[in-house]
Amino acid sequence: MHLVEELIQSNKNFTAEKYTAKDFSSDQDVRWCPGCGDYSILAQVQRVMPELGIPKHNLVFVSGIGCSSRFPYYMDTYGFHGIHGRATAIATGLKIARPDLTVWVATGDGDGLSIGGNHFIHVCRRNVNMKVILFNNQIYGLTKGQYSPTSEFGKVTKSSPQGTVDQPFNPTLLALGAEASFVARTLDRDPKHLQSVIRRAAEHQGTAFVEIYQNCNVFNDGAFFPFTEKETKDENVVYLEHGKPMVFGKQKDKGIKLEGFTPTVVSLSDGKYSVNDLIVHNENDTMLSFILARMSSIPNLPRPVGVFYKVQKPLYEVEIERQVQTAIQKNGEGDLEKLLNHGETWTIQ
Amino acid sequence: MAKVLENLDEVTIRFAGDSGDGMQLTGMQFTSTTALVGNDLSTLPDYPAEIRAPAGTLFGVSGFQIHFGSTEINTPGDICDVLVAMNPAALKVNLRALSDGGIIIANTDGFDSKNLKLAGYQSNPLEDSSLEKYRLHAVSITKLTENALADTNLSPKVVERSKNFFALGMMYWMYSRPLEPTLRWIEDKFKKSPELVEANIRVLKAGHAYGETTEIFAVRYEVKPAHLQKGTYRSITGNEAVAWGLIAASVKSNLDLFLGTYPITPASDILHELSKHKNFRIKTFQAEDEIAGITSAIGASYGGALAVTTTSGPGMALKTEGFGLAVMLEIPLIIVNVQRGGPSTGLPTKTEQADLLQAVWGRNGEAPIPVIAAATPSDCFTMAFEAARIALKYMTPVILLTDGYLANGAEPWMIPQVSSLPNIAPTFATNPEGFLPYSRDEKTLSRPWAIPGTPGLEHRIGGLEKQHETGNINYEPENHEFMVKMRQNKIDGIADDIPLAQVEGDEKGELLVIGWGGTYGAIRTAVEAKRREGKSVSHLHLKHLNPLPKNLGEILLKYKNILVAEINLGQLVKILRSKYLLPMLSYNRVLGLPFKANDIEQKIDEIL
């Protein structure tokens, strides 16, 4: 039973080349609409990959269905374009069978949170060591413009001409509620930040969930412009940094202060409050992470981006492997002859 | 009093009581002991889907039937010789299964006014002579159990729950079985609570002693060992055999076994069994749903595991999109469907063969999948191994159909020599030179298995139509047709690599009875009975259903009549009629129960 083990062993001494971003670009033509936010995500992921020092052949990108799920075709790694919503389940099986591989999942708000919602919450709670990047454009792109589970209440789309009556999911809050061990948010139009969050996710051991605000310039253009455009972003985004107070604004003149359990915006320029009154971000604080995730549902608060939460928990596939090893230690390597003949048998002469 | 010892060739006993009365356990103990004394046997557990249905009700009755003998036994028995009834409901539900003149052993303490009312009896059948045509033995089983445990400190509940061992002890006496195997089992099972070991042993022995001393049993029976082929045997159920067949395939193929599954009756025992043997490097994943069960298995197969998903009925429906993905990816995958009564939730604990057309055809697009079926509980071992062989050799999902009867039914199994099992030799692609993910093996048409972790073979696969050889996304009309036909040809070609169909009986004649799956024993019994009467009838049992054995067409032409017998409304017959364009008769029952040999005999009589 060691065919896979042999293969792993024979490539153990394979030294990864010094890759560049270009090495991660496959020979396939990219088929996203011109101007799509996905291009930026692809470029930033390809830029971060060489830094990780992982041989390309040990990297697998798994996806479901949708625009975002075409992602694996464009990465020159192993790639698996699955079926709608099931990427995290496929990746879970792969990771259990092959803990040696580095597995990334590319998904969207429809794929990951609607049809794949069940698998998503379960991968989070199990803490399978994979990175899940969710391209959130708050719309169904590939099916041409229906509302998604993250579309805002009342949104007018092809399938909701009078506006939706659905309340949206808040992806970071959902991931936290499902006990994910790493939860972050970033933006397609902020390449540096996107890279830094991808890097942090890559370093994390456990299910790392990254929500990426991604512009669909065809069916939902500008959905995140308040958070991404030069004129508005400074007033609307607060960057989360571990151990630092939550300051924002072009002049760094505003901050987030807790009133009871409710985050509120305070001015740092009128002498009433100082940075000492502000929330100091702590990535390891469970309660705080929920408050930060909730902020996106409260009007007039800036949108937090960065790493909301990070904690170390047992890895699912490692625990499964441990049980296998324990069983081998306790009962010896499986012996088929012994299995078939154990218990009550009788012989006819 | 001297007791008469009478010799019997075969006996069918049914234990029946409330769901909580331990009838399944009693039946299984009787089965193990009977196997150990060398009888051939076949069993039929028959229990409700509810775990503990309200006590005393008709729908809460749990039964276990065992047919054993000194001759070849192929079915759990059409009718019972003995019915052990722990309460009125058990009597009422099972009486129609008892032969005229059959023995009833009734627990009189279970026949109180409340239970009589629940079972809908106006008067007590044990006293009103309505059971005159049977040999009734009314025994105060509960009271006798209480007496046996009178000087212990066990709670009344525990005492009451051990009464099944009293019944078992009586039956051991009546059929001259040794107590030792069950004594050993009790000691092992309750080793953590010595008082339960003591109590159950005492009750078992009390039941046995009661048979010996009471005057109501004048006759004791003996069933001599069967003339089975030389070898070492064990008793095995279909679900165990599936699990062990998969383990054997994993050992022989040098691949780690991965099971992705979601609990569902009656398939869950395969998960339980595999979970016990992790020292074979087995990884079992209890997924969040049926879809994750199959898709995780697909992920594991992609990573180089021998991947399996197990399910039944509604679970099969949920996995359907995953089957299509596995067809498109052309990766090995074993799907075990332990069929149960449908549609929808249907009859979770009952048997049926109504998923055949679904297995063969039930997918979007042209999505051929090999389908095979096990014929007996122990045959599940062989067919699980066969499923793995086909899946790995042809890089394809394979559906193995078993059913609720095979899954829970037990029979003696001659343990195979491990060295006699064929090797399965899968290989992983490793050479980057000229590597194309959808290139084809000339003979099998299978594509290379190129698993992640192999330097230089980085490639992308998915559910979109792919270009021949490169595997790149491709929507060209000609390429699509080429690939649809390629996938079909690959599966059709498996016909060259499976055993030819074999007829039991004459090579030509008046009637050929065709069956598939778990009906093997009943059809064989019926056909043999008719052959002994001199009728020109033969039996053909199909284990490979897609593709079909190559010689099937010529065989069919050699019989005047063809009868296809199935536990559905006629599914195999549709496939055979459309493929061979021959008229065929069909025999169909959908009772949630295995066929009775007698029913098939009557059908044969109608035709001949």
Interface residues (C-beta under 8 A of the other chain):
Chain A: M1 H2 L3 V4 L7 I8 N11 F14 S26 Q28 P55 K56 H57 N58 L59 V60 V62 I65 P72 Y73 D76 T77 Y78 G79 F80 H81 G82 I83 R86 A89 I90 A91 T92 G93 L94 K95 I96 A97 R98 D100 L101 N118 H119 H122 I320 E321 Q323 V324 T326 A327 I328 K330 N331 G332 E333 G334 L336 E337 L339 L340 N341 G343 E344 T345 W346 T347 I348 Q349
Chain B: S32 A35 L36 G38 P181 P225 L228 Q229 K230 G231 T232 Y233 R234 S235 W244 I247 A248 S250 V251 S253 N254 L255 D256 L257 F258 G260 H277 K278 N279 F280 R281 I282 K283 F285 A287 E288 D289 I291 A292 T295 S296 A297 I298 G299 A300 S301 Y302 G303 G304 A305 A307 E321 G322 G324 L325 I415 P416 V418 P426 F428 T430 I451 P452 G453 T454 P455 G456 L457 E458 H459 R460 I461 G462 G463 L464 N472 I473
